[in-house]
């Protein structure tokens, strides 16, 4: 029973680490300032 609990905790920890890594990667792309990765163009870009 304890082994199953440890494995479940380890699996949840692994999933949390992967999710945090993906979030960090997406945040890094968003702050890079490169608008090629955005789905919608900025409104102020069209008004110039």
C-alpha positions as a printed Julia matrix, in Angstrom:
48×3 Matrix{Float64}:
  0.0    0.0     0.0
  2.81   2.4     0.86
  4.61   1.58   -2.41
  1.5    2.44   -4.42
  1.11   5.71   -2.53
  4.78   6.6    -3.17
  4.43   5.82   -6.87
  1.29   7.94   -7.12
  3.01  10.86   -5.38
  6.03  10.47   -7.67
  3.8   10.46  -10.78
  1.94  13.57   -9.63
  5.24  15.3    -8.86
  6.55  14.44  -12.33
  3.4   15.83  -13.95
  3.71  19.02  -11.89
  7.34  19.47  -12.94
  6.48  18.99  -16.62
  3.58  21.46  -16.34
  5.83  24.04  -14.66
  8.45  23.6   -17.37
  5.85  24.12  -20.1
  4.52  27.22  -18.35
  8.03  28.63  -18.02
  8.69  27.96  -21.71
  5.48  29.69  -22.78
  6.2   32.65  -20.48
  9.71  32.94  -21.96
  8.33  32.98  -25.51
  5.72  35.59  -24.5
  8.3   37.95  -22.98
 10.77  37.65  -25.85
  9.05  40.55  -27.61
  8.81  38.69  -30.87
  5.25  39.04  -32.18
  5.62  36.14  -34.61
  4.32  33.78  -31.92
  1.13  35.7   -31.22
 -2.17  34.53  -32.62
 -3.72  37.99  -32.9
 -1.91  41.11  -34.04
 -1.69  44.05  -31.66
 -4.22  46.81  -32.29
 -1.67  49.61  -31.9
  0.51  48.05  -34.58
 -2.24  48.56  -37.17
 -2.82  52.21  -36.23
  0.76  53.29  -36.97
